[in-house]
Amino acid sequence: MKEIPTRRRIPFVTDVLELPEMTRTPLGFCERMVREYGDVCAVPIPGAQNFMVHDVDVLQKVFVDQASS
């Protein structure tokens, strides 16, 4: 399994700078993450580790195939 790309950030500074984009245009933020990091990426936000998954095959494996196991 290959390593999941992680959003590059400077703690607190990056979060403050990206917060307006995340809240005003969440779809634009997601599109930028896909462009910069690919279909699956980790998006650390203070207090939580989030993953963005934009690949239908991965979603199928996680939510359908593994759920039925």
MDAnalysis code that builds the backbone (N, CA, C; Angstrom):
import MDAnalysis as mda
import numpy as np

u = mda.Universe.empty(207, n_residues=69, atom_resindex=np.repeat(np.arange(69), 3), trajectory=True)
u.add_TopologyAttr("name", ["N", "CA", "C"] * 69)
u.add_TopologyAttr("resid", np.arange(1, 70))
u.add_TopologyAttr("resname", ["MET", "LYS", "GLU", "ILE", "PRO", "THR", "ARG", "ARG", "ARG", "ILE", "PRO", "PHE", "VAL", "THR", "ASP", "VAL", "LEU", "GLU", "LEU", "PRO", "GLU", "MET", "THR", "ARG", "THR", "PRO", "LEU", "GLY", "PHE", "CYS", "GLU", "ARG", "MET", "VAL", "ARG", "GLU", "TYR", "GLY", "ASP", "VAL", "CYS", "ALA", "VAL", "PRO", "ILE", "PRO", "GLY", "ALA", "GLN", "ASN", "PHE", "MET", "VAL", "HIS", "ASP", "VAL", "ASP", "VAL", "LEU", "GLN", "LYS", "VAL", "PHE", "VAL", "ASP", "GLN", "ALA", "SER", "SER"])
u.atoms.positions = np.array([
    [0.843, -1.174, 0.000],
    [0.000, 0.000, 0.000],
    [0.894, 1.245, 0.000],
    [0.586, 2.190, -0.872],
    [1.430, 3.380, -0.919],
    [0.997, 4.396, 0.138],
    [1.912, 5.280, 0.464],
    [1.670, 6.279, 1.494],
    [0.642, 7.304, 1.016],
    [-0.230, 7.727, 1.915],
    [-1.254, 8.726, 1.592],
    [-0.616, 10.109, 1.682],
    [-0.711, 10.905, 0.612],
    [-0.149, 12.260, 0.667],
    [-0.851, 13.085, 1.743],
    [-0.108, 13.949, 2.388],
    [-0.656, 14.797, 3.450],
    [-0.481, 16.254, 3.075],
    [-1.509, 17.024, 3.325],
    [-1.453, 18.459, 3.061],
    [-0.272, 19.054, 3.826],
    [0.573, 19.780, 3.100],
    [1.702, 20.440, 3.753],
    [1.170, 21.633, 4.532],
    [1.660, 21.779, 5.747],
    [1.159, 22.881, 6.553],
    [2.158, 23.290, 7.611],
    [2.034, 24.526, 8.018],
    [2.733, 25.041, 9.186],
    [1.644, 25.142, 10.239],
    [1.735, 24.377, 11.329],
    [0.657, 24.392, 12.321],
    [0.207, 25.811, 12.660],
    [-1.073, 25.955, 12.751],
    [-1.781, 27.193, 13.063],
    [-1.725, 28.195, 11.908],
    [-0.549, 28.486, 11.355],
    [-0.432, 29.488, 10.288],
    [-1.215, 29.049, 9.053],
    [-0.964, 27.833, 8.575],
    [-1.667, 27.331, 7.404],
    [-3.166, 27.259, 7.670],
    [-3.542, 26.801, 8.865],
    [-4.959, 26.675, 9.196],
    [-5.662, 28.033, 9.141],
    [-5.027, 29.058, 9.686],
    [-5.623, 30.399, 9.680],
    [-5.717, 30.933, 8.251],
    [-4.680, 30.697, 7.452],
    [-4.682, 31.198, 6.081],
    [-5.690, 30.479, 5.188],
    [-5.918, 29.186, 5.440],
    [-6.834, 28.414, 4.597],
    [-8.271, 28.399, 5.112],
    [-8.494, 28.820, 6.330],
    [-9.841, 28.780, 6.901],
    [-10.871, 29.526, 6.047],
    [-10.583, 30.736, 5.563],
    [-11.579, 31.411, 4.730],
    [-11.967, 30.594, 3.491],
    [-10.983, 29.981, 2.831],
    [-11.279, 29.154, 1.660],
    [-12.120, 27.944, 2.049],
    [-11.767, 27.297, 3.170],
    [-12.514, 26.114, 3.621],
    [-13.973, 26.447, 3.914],
    [-14.221, 27.607, 4.503],
    [-15.583, 27.946, 4.922],
    [-16.398, 28.616, 3.814],
    [-15.759, 29.465, 2.981],
    [-16.494, 30.156, 1.927],
    [-16.713, 29.295, 0.707],
    [-15.695, 28.544, 0.323],
    [-15.796, 27.717, -0.888],
    [-15.253, 26.315, -0.607],
    [-15.991, 25.519, 0.184],
    [-15.487, 24.182, 0.526],
    [-15.245, 23.307, -0.704],
    [-16.080, 23.437, -1.725],
    [-15.868, 22.637, -2.935],
    [-14.580, 23.061, -3.631],
    [-14.316, 24.354, -3.667],
    [-13.067, 24.848, -4.250],
    [-11.858, 24.338, -3.476],
    [-11.975, 24.307, -2.148],
    [-10.895, 23.776, -1.315],
    [-10.653, 22.303, -1.647],
    [-11.730, 21.537, -1.756],
    [-11.602, 20.110, -2.090],
    [-10.981, 19.924, -3.471],
    [-11.408, 20.738, -4.437],
    [-10.849, 20.636, -5.789],
    [-9.352, 20.943, -5.781],
    [-8.946, 21.926, -5.008],
    [-7.524, 22.266, -4.920],
    [-6.730, 21.127, -4.281],
    [-7.294, 20.496, -3.244],
    [-6.604, 19.375, -2.604],
    [-6.411, 18.233, -3.600],
    [-7.426, 17.962, -4.430],
    [-7.312, 16.900, -5.435],
    [-6.232, 17.266, -6.453],
    [-6.222, 18.507, -6.919],
    [-5.204, 18.948, -7.887],
    [-3.796, 18.820, -7.311],
    [-3.630, 19.217, -6.052],
    [-2.296, 19.239, -5.453],
    [-1.828, 17.889, -4.924],
    [-2.760, 17.052, -4.414],
    [-2.354, 15.834, -3.712],
    [-2.928, 14.547, -4.291],
    [-3.868, 14.628, -5.212],
    [-4.427, 13.422, -5.806],
    [-5.776, 13.045, -5.220],
    [-6.273, 11.868, -5.636],
    [-7.627, 11.432, -5.277],
    [-7.814, 11.060, -3.814],
    [-6.734, 10.741, -3.124],
    [-6.814, 10.413, -1.701],
    [-5.725, 11.207, -0.994],
    [-6.107, 11.976, 0.032],
    [-5.097, 12.720, 0.777],
    [-5.548, 12.938, 2.213],
    [-4.568, 13.105, 3.075],
    [-4.839, 13.412, 4.480],
    [-4.848, 14.929, 4.621],
    [-5.838, 15.435, 5.350],
    [-5.963, 16.874, 5.568],
    [-6.047, 17.116, 7.069],
    [-4.880, 17.253, 7.723],
    [-4.914, 17.488, 9.158],
    [-5.470, 18.873, 9.465],
    [-6.402, 18.906, 10.373],
    [-7.003, 20.143, 10.870],
    [-6.908, 20.041, 12.384],
    [-6.599, 21.120, 13.078],
    [-6.433, 21.023, 14.529],
    [-7.591, 20.261, 15.197],
    [-7.217, 19.250, 15.956],
    [-8.204, 18.468, 16.679],
    [-8.736, 17.260, 15.930],
    [-8.355, 17.098, 14.656],
    [-8.877, 15.969, 13.886],
    [-7.940, 15.608, 12.747],
    [-7.924, 14.343, 12.400],
    [-7.199, 13.886, 11.212],
    [-8.262, 13.541, 10.182],
    [-8.325, 14.264, 9.104],
    [-9.334, 14.075, 8.067],
    [-8.694, 13.511, 6.812],
    [-9.483, 12.735, 6.089],
    [-9.037, 12.193, 4.818],
    [-10.054, 12.574, 3.757],
    [-9.545, 13.028, 2.613],
    [-10.414, 13.319, 1.474],
    [-10.222, 12.194, 0.475],
    [-11.337, 11.604, 0.072],
    [-11.292, 10.503, -0.887],
    [-12.164, 10.889, -2.071],
    [-11.544, 10.998, -3.234],
    [-12.246, 11.400, -4.449],
    [-12.117, 10.337, -5.525],
    [-11.950, 9.102, -5.132],
    [-11.784, 7.989, -6.057],
    [-12.916, 6.997, -5.818],
    [-13.735, 6.799, -6.831],
    [-14.910, 5.933, -6.703],
    [-14.521, 4.507, -6.320],
    [-13.429, 3.996, -6.876],
    [-13.004, 2.624, -6.556],
    [-12.623, 2.489, -5.079],
    [-11.942, 3.483, -4.539],
    [-11.570, 3.453, -3.123],
    [-12.822, 3.528, -2.253],
    [-13.744, 4.406, -2.601],
    [-14.995, 4.518, -1.839],
    [-15.763, 3.195, -1.862],
    [-15.790, 2.539, -3.010],
    [-16.461, 1.240, -3.139],
    [-15.831, 0.231, -2.176],
    [-14.502, 0.177, -2.158],
    [-13.805, -0.780, -1.290],
    [-14.066, -0.494, 0.187],
    [-14.044, 0.773, 0.565],
    [-14.206, 1.126, 1.974],
    [-15.636, 0.949, 2.442],
    [-16.594, 1.499, 1.702],
    [-17.967, 1.538, 2.194],
    [-18.827, 0.345, 1.807],
    [-18.435, -0.381, 0.766],
    [-19.259, -1.521, 0.334],
    [-18.557, -2.837, 0.610],
    [-17.379, -3.009, 0.036],
    [-16.681, -4.291, 0.145],
    [-16.283, -4.602, 1.592],
    [-15.643, -3.649, 2.269],
    [-15.208, -3.901, 3.644],
    [-16.376, -3.893, 4.619],
    [-17.425, -3.163, 4.324],
    [-18.589, -3.141, 5.201],
    [-19.299, -4.495, 5.222],
    [-19.221, -5.203, 4.120],
    [-19.883, -6.511, 4.062],
    [-19.008, -7.628, 4.627],
    [-17.767, -7.316, 5.001],
    [-16.851, -8.326, 5.561],
    [-17.169, -8.598, 7.015],
])
